[in-house]
């Protein structure tokens, strides 16, 4: 497998054209956040990701490196599931 590029090196990613709020909203596993609002925001992020040429590479980056946010069309919950299936451990840098 070739080495993954960090998303900051992607050429013209669609997420860079909109507010980061779509991709870095408080995660649904925070009991203080309304799940309905997170879902609505992540639905919009998914629509943006679906049109981006970097979706596959970004999703893989997210699975391997990111705990928070929405990466390559994948919510934090979906990435946790994929990490569990693939036996990948990611440290939370916070």
N, C-alpha and C positions, 0 to 999 in steps of 0.2 A: 504494500500500500504506500502510495506517495505521501509525503509529509503534508499535513494540513496547514493551510495559511490561516493566520489570524484574521478575523473578519475586518479589522481595521485596514487591511491591505487589499480588500476587494475593489475592483474597478466599478464605480457607479452603482453601489448597492441601493436598492429602492428604499430601504429603511432610513437611509441618510437624507431622504427627501421629505420626511415627515417628523413629527414630534416623537422624541424617545418615550413619551408617556405610553404609547401603544405597546412598547416592547419591555418596559421596565416598571410596570404597575406593581403595586404590592401584590404579592403572591396569594393565591386562593387558600393556601394552608395557614394564612394569618387569620385567626378568628375575628379580628376587628374589621376585616374587609368584607364587603358584601359580595358574595360569590356571583350574583347576577351581574354586577358591574365589572368584575374581573372577566367574566365570560364574554360580555359584550365587547370589551376592549381587546381581548385576545382574539375574538372573531375578526375584528378589523385588522389586527396584526397578521392573522393567517391569510387574509385576502391580499395583503401587501406582499407577504412572503411567496404566495403562490405564483405571483407574476415575476419574481426575481430570478435571474439566471444563477444566483449563488445559493439557492435554497438547499441543495443537497450537501454542499460543503459546509454551509453555515449550520445545518442541523447536526452534522457529525461533530463539528467543533463544539456545539452546545452540549451534546451528549458527553463528550470527553472532558470539557473544561468548565462548564457554567452551571451553577446551582440556581441562580436567580434570572428572571427575565424570560423573554420569548425568543427563541433562536431557531431559524430555519423552519418555521412553521410548527415548532414543538413547544408546548407549554412546559413549565417546570414539572408538573405531574407526569406528563408523557415521557420526558427525559429520565425521570427517576425510574419509571417502569422499564425503559430500554436499558438503563444501566444495570438494573437488577437482572434482567434477562441475559445481558452480555457480561455480567460480572465485572463492571467498571466502577471504580471508586474515585470520587472527586471530593477534594477537601473544600469546605466553605472558607473563602479567604477573609470573611468578616469576623 
